[in-house]
Amino acid sequence: MPFGEQPAYLRVASDLREKIVNGALPPHTRLPSQARIREEYGVSDTVALEARKVLMAEGLVEGRSGSGTYVRERPVPRRIARSGYRPGAGASPFRQEQTADGARGTWESRSEQEDAGPEVAERLGIEPGDRVMRTRYLFREGGEPMMISTSWEPLAVTGRTPVMLPEEGPLGGCGVVDRMAAIDVVVDNVAEEVGARPGLAEELLALGGVPGHVVIVIGRTYYASGRAVETAEVVVPADRYRIAYHLPVR
């Protein structure tokens, strides 16, 4: 194949994608059948099938049992604001950030103790098998699932203290910085790493996504004098949201 020449199935997928984007194939329109694609583009059944698979993997079309393949409604991406800790607000960073950005954020959570796995142990700088408090969150905007998060805190830091359960007690829901300050642990740094991957089945089920959809993954860790005191993985559907950072200039 000459350099720069696309395979036939990608050329067909590109043309169909353009028709979807420019409105020639609007949402809820049935995608041309495999036979129609074969005839219109002069390609084989295999090429036509692979082109349809590409559009489905990209989330542009969806199959409906016994009916065919249809163009999906394309959501307008909304912003999830991330601006770091702002002292004195008396609320969690999530609530601070989303309120400032005009969103109506709520969440539900569940905490339980577990042994740290190798990846969590490495991020927290502890040994695999050390006890941690794991908290799972489902965040909503106006009632619609917008992101899920799982956080881990070493019980060597918070165990047997009033802030052992992140969402309970006098500082429940106040965020890592304020909770740690209550037990004389001063958080002085936070690191975030942003990536993307296909969503796991359970993640997409919770977020209302389609199998194969890509999610944005934010790995976040809070530090106090170089010691990790909380680490989390935040998962956001990439087709519906963009991550907007507001960082102060020092």
C-alpha positions as CSV (number, residue, x, y, z in Angstrom):
1,M,0.0,0.0,0.0
2,P,1.5,3.4,-1.0
3,F,2.4,5.7,1.9
4,G,-0.5,7.8,3.0
5,E,-3.2,5.7,1.2
6,Q,-6.0,4.7,3.5
7,P,-7.6,1.3,3.5
8,A,-10.9,1.2,1.7
9,Y,-13.0,0.7,4.8
10,L,-11.5,3.8,6.4
11,R,-12.3,5.9,3.3
12,V,-15.9,4.7,3.4
13,A,-16.1,5.4,7.1
14,S,-14.6,8.8,6.6
15,D,-17.2,9.7,4.0
16,L,-20.1,8.5,6.1
17,R,-18.7,10.3,9.1
18,E,-18.6,13.5,7.2
19,K,-22.3,13.0,6.2
20,I,-23.1,12.6,9.9
21,V,-21.2,15.6,11.0
22,N,-22.6,17.9,8.3
23,G,-26.2,16.8,8.9
24,A,-26.7,14.9,5.7
25,L,-27.3,11.9,7.9
26,P,-29.1,13.5,10.9
27,P,-29.6,11.9,14.3
28,H,-32.0,8.9,14.4
29,T,-31.5,8.4,10.6
30,R,-30.9,4.8,9.6
31,L,-27.4,4.2,8.3
32,P,-27.3,2.9,4.7
33,S,-27.4,-0.9,4.8
34,Q,-24.4,-3.1,4.2
35,A,-25.7,-3.8,0.7
36,R,-26.3,-0.1,-0.1
37,I,-22.8,0.8,1.1
38,R,-21.3,-2.0,-1.1
39,E,-23.2,-0.7,-4.2
40,E,-22.7,3.0,-3.6
41,Y,-19.0,2.8,-2.9
42,G,-18.1,-0.2,-5.0
43,V,-16.6,-2.2,-2.2
44,S,-16.9,-5.7,-0.8
45,D,-19.2,-6.8,2.0
46,T,-16.2,-7.1,4.3
47,V,-15.2,-3.5,3.6
48,A,-18.8,-2.3,4.1
49,L,-19.0,-4.2,7.4
50,E,-15.7,-2.9,8.7
51,A,-16.7,0.7,7.8
52,R,-19.9,0.3,9.9
53,K,-17.8,-1.1,12.8
54,V,-15.6,2.0,12.7
55,L,-18.5,4.3,13.1
56,M,-20.0,2.2,15.9
57,A,-16.7,2.2,17.7
58,E,-16.5,6.0,17.4
59,G,-20.0,6.2,19.0
60,L,-21.5,7.9,15.9
61,V,-24.0,5.1,15.3
62,E,-25.8,2.5,17.3
63,G,-27.3,-0.9,16.5
64,R,-31.0,-1.5,17.3
65,S,-32.0,-5.1,17.5
66,G,-34.0,-6.2,14.6
67,S,-34.1,-2.7,13.1
68,G,-30.7,-1.8,11.8
69,T,-28.0,0.8,12.6
70,Y,-28.9,4.4,13.3
71,V,-27.1,7.7,13.7
72,R,-26.8,8.6,17.4
73,E,-27.7,12.0,18.9
74,R,-24.4,13.8,19.3
75,P,-24.3,15.5,22.8
76,V,-22.8,18.9,23.1
77,P,-19.8,18.5,25.4
78,R,-20.1,20.3,28.7
79,R,-17.3,21.4,31.0
80,I,-16.2,19.9,34.3
81,A,-14.3,22.6,36.1
82,R,-11.1,21.7,38.0
83,S,-9.5,24.6,39.8
84,G,-7.8,23.2,42.8
85,Y,-8.4,23.8,46.5
86,R,-10.0,27.1,47.6
87,P,-9.9,27.5,51.4
88,G,-12.7,28.7,53.5
89,A,-15.6,27.6,51.3
90,G,-16.8,25.0,53.8
91,A,-17.7,22.5,51.0
92,S,-16.0,19.7,49.0
93,P,-13.9,20.8,46.0
94,F,-16.4,19.1,43.7
95,R,-19.2,21.2,45.0
96,Q,-17.1,24.4,45.0
97,E,-15.9,23.9,41.4
98,Q,-19.3,22.9,39.8
99,T,-21.2,25.7,41.6
100,A,-18.7,28.2,40.4
101,D,-19.2,26.9,36.9
102,G,-23.0,27.0,37.1
103,A,-23.5,23.3,37.4
104,R,-25.9,21.7,40.0
105,G,-23.6,19.0,41.4
106,T,-24.7,16.2,43.8
107,W,-23.2,12.9,44.6
108,E,-23.7,9.6,46.4
109,S,-21.0,7.5,48.0
110,R,-20.1,4.3,49.7
111,S,-17.0,3.6,51.9
112,E,-15.4,0.4,53.0
113,Q,-12.1,-0.9,54.2
114,E,-9.9,-3.1,52.0
115,D,-6.3,-4.3,51.5
116,A,-4.4,-2.1,49.1
117,G,-3.6,-3.7,45.7
118,P,-0.2,-3.2,44.1
119,E,-1.2,-0.1,42.0
120,V,-2.9,1.7,44.9
121,A,-0.1,0.8,47.2
122,E,2.5,2.2,44.8
123,R,0.5,5.5,44.4
124,L,0.2,5.8,48.2
125,G,3.8,4.7,49.0
126,I,2.6,1.9,51.2
127,E,2.9,-1.9,51.1
128,P,0.5,-4.1,49.1
129,G,-2.0,-5.5,51.6
130,D,-1.9,-2.5,53.9
131,R,-5.3,-1.4,54.9
132,V,-7.0,1.5,53.2
133,M,-10.4,3.2,53.2
134,R,-11.9,3.0,49.7
135,T,-14.7,5.3,48.8
136,R,-16.7,5.1,45.6
137,Y,-18.6,8.1,44.3
138,L,-21.2,8.7,41.6
139,F,-21.4,12.4,40.8
140,R,-24.4,13.9,39.0
141,E,-25.2,17.2,37.3
142,G,-28.8,18.1,37.3
143,G,-29.6,14.5,38.1
144,E,-27.6,13.1,35.2
145,P,-24.5,10.9,35.9
146,M,-21.4,12.9,35.0
147,M,-18.5,11.1,36.5
148,I,-17.5,8.4,38.9
149,S,-14.6,8.4,41.3
150,T,-12.8,5.9,43.5
151,S,-10.6,7.2,46.3
152,W,-8.2,5.4,48.7
153,E,-6.8,6.7,52.0
154,P,-4.3,4.8,54.1
155,L,-5.7,3.9,57.4
156,A,-2.2,4.4,58.9
157,V,-3.1,8.1,58.5
158,T,-6.8,8.3,59.1
159,G,-7.6,5.1,61.1
160,R,-9.2,5.6,64.5
161,T,-9.7,9.4,63.8
162,P,-12.9,11.4,63.4
163,V,-12.2,11.7,59.6
164,M,-11.7,8.0,58.9
165,L,-15.0,7.9,56.8
166,P,-14.7,10.7,54.2
167,E,-18.5,11.3,53.9
168,E,-19.5,10.9,57.6
169,G,-18.8,12.7,60.8
170,P,-18.5,16.5,61.5
171,L,-16.3,17.0,58.4
172,G,-18.1,14.6,56.1
173,G,-18.0,15.8,52.5
174,C,-15.6,18.7,53.2
175,G,-12.8,17.4,51.0
176,V,-9.4,15.9,51.6
177,V,-7.6,19.2,52.6
178,D,-10.0,20.2,55.3
179,R,-10.4,16.7,56.7
180,M,-6.7,16.1,56.9
181,A,-6.1,19.5,58.6
182,A,-8.5,18.4,61.3
183,I,-6.1,15.6,62.3
184,D,-3.0,17.9,61.9
185,V,-2.0,16.7,58.5
186,V,-1.2,19.6,56.3
187,V,-1.8,18.9,52.6
188,D,0.6,21.0,50.6
189,N,0.6,19.5,47.1
190,V,-1.8,17.7,44.7
191,A,-0.8,16.0,41.4
192,E,-3.1,15.0,38.6
193,E,-2.4,12.9,35.5
194,V,-4.9,12.8,32.7
195,G,-5.4,10.0,30.2
196,A,-8.0,8.2,28.2
197,R,-9.1,4.6,27.6
198,P,-12.1,2.5,26.6
199,G,-14.7,2.6,29.4
200,L,-15.1,-0.6,31.5
201,A,-18.6,-2.2,31.3
202,E,-19.5,-1.3,34.8
203,E,-18.3,2.3,34.3
204,L,-20.4,2.8,31.2
205,L,-23.4,1.2,32.8
206,A,-23.2,3.8,35.7
207,L,-22.6,6.7,33.4
208,G,-25.1,5.8,30.7
209,G,-22.5,5.2,28.0
210,V,-22.3,2.8,25.1
211,P,-19.9,-0.2,25.1
212,G,-16.7,0.9,23.4
213,H,-16.9,4.5,24.4
214,V,-13.8,6.3,25.5
215,V,-13.6,7.8,29.0
216,I,-11.3,10.5,30.4
217,V,-9.3,9.2,33.4
218,I,-7.8,11.6,36.0
219,G,-5.4,10.1,38.5
220,R,-5.2,12.4,41.5
221,T,-3.0,12.2,44.6
222,Y,-2.8,14.6,47.6
223,Y,0.5,14.9,49.5
224,A,1.5,16.2,52.9
225,S,5.2,16.9,53.2
226,G,5.9,14.3,50.4
227,R,3.7,11.6,51.9
228,A,0.6,10.6,49.9
229,V,-2.5,10.8,52.0
230,E,-5.2,10.2,49.4
231,T,-5.2,8.9,45.8
232,A,-8.2,8.7,43.5
233,E,-9.2,7.7,39.9
234,V,-11.9,9.9,38.4
235,V,-13.7,8.7,35.2
236,V,-15.6,11.0,32.9
237,P,-17.4,10.1,29.6
238,A,-15.3,11.8,26.9
239,D,-18.2,12.3,24.5
240,R,-20.2,14.4,26.9
241,Y,-17.6,16.3,28.9
242,R,-14.4,18.3,28.7
243,I,-12.1,18.9,31.6
244,A,-11.4,22.6,32.1
245,Y,-8.6,23.6,34.4
246,H,-8.4,27.0,36.1
247,L,-4.9,27.3,37.7
248,P,-3.6,30.3,39.6
249,V,-0.5,32.0,38.4
250,R,1.9,32.4,41.3
